[in-house]
Structure formats: structure tokens, C-alpha cells
Amino acid sequence: MSWIRKLDPGNLKVKLAGSIVAISSIQLLQMFMRGDGYSDRSIGWAMGLHALFLAGAVTLALTDRISADSKPASQD
């Protein structure tokens, strides 16, 4: 379980955000496959929320990468 020591809160946030985006994309795909069961408005809201989740995940990943670049390398 040496990989657990390499996880930090920023890394966990990025992994969680990626999971939320994946779940959102599966839900959106399901809505597209059953397009006749949803109104244009509800599909639009789902696409907007998915874009919001995606933008948040990208922002978290970028800030985590920037903060990791500014930290000195650990001496293991």
C-alpha cells in the first residue's frame, strides 16, 4: 500500500472530480439515447451541468499541477 502515501488532498480532489464528470457523462449519454423521453430544456440543463462539472475538474487539475510544480521535490 505504498501508493497511499503518494496521495494528497489535491490529488484526491482531482480523482473525485474526474469520477463526477464520468458519472455525469454516462447520465448525459443515457439522456441522448432516450432523447424522446426528455425535453430539450432538461437536456440543455444536463449539458450545462456536465460542462460545469468538466470545467471544475479541469480547474482543480490545473491548480493541483501548478501547486505541485512549485513544491520542492521530497527526499524519499
N, C-alpha and C positions, 0 to 999 in steps of 0.2 A: 504494500500500500504506500509506496514511496511517492506516487503521483499526487496523493492528498496533500503532501507538504508544499507542492508547487502551486496549489490553488490559493488565490487570494480573493478578497471580496469583489474586486473589479472583474476578475475572470469569471466568477460565479454569476455576476450580474449579466455579463455578456452571454453566457451559456443559457441563462433563464430567458433573456430577451430573444435569443435565437429560437428557443423552444416555443415561445409565444407566437413568434412570426410563423413558424412551421404549422402550428395548430390553426392559426388564422388563415393561412393559405389553403389548408385542407378544407376548412369550412367554406372558404370562398369558392374553391373548385366544386364542392358539393352543390353550392348555390347555382353555379353556372351549369352544372349537369342537369339540374332540375329547374331550369330557368322559368318554366311556365308556372311554377308554384310560388314564385316570388315576384313582387312588384319591382318596377325599375327603381323606385325610391329606396327600397330595402337593399337592393343590390348595390346601389350607389353608396349608401351608408356603410355597407360591409366593405366596399372597396376603399372608402375613405379611412375607416378604422384600420384596415390592413396596411394602408400607406403610412398611417400614423405609427403603428407598431414597427414597421420596417424602418422608418426614419429614426425612431427612438433607439432601435437596435444598432443601427449604423453609427449614431451619435455616441452611444455607450462604447462601442468597439473603438471608435477613433479616440475618444478621451482616454480609454484604457491603454491604447497603444502609445499615445503621447506621454502619458504618465509613466509608462514602463520604459520609454526611451530616456526619460530624464532621471530615472533612478540609477544609482551606481550598481554595477554588477555585484552579486553576492558572492562571497568566498565560501563555497561548499567543498 
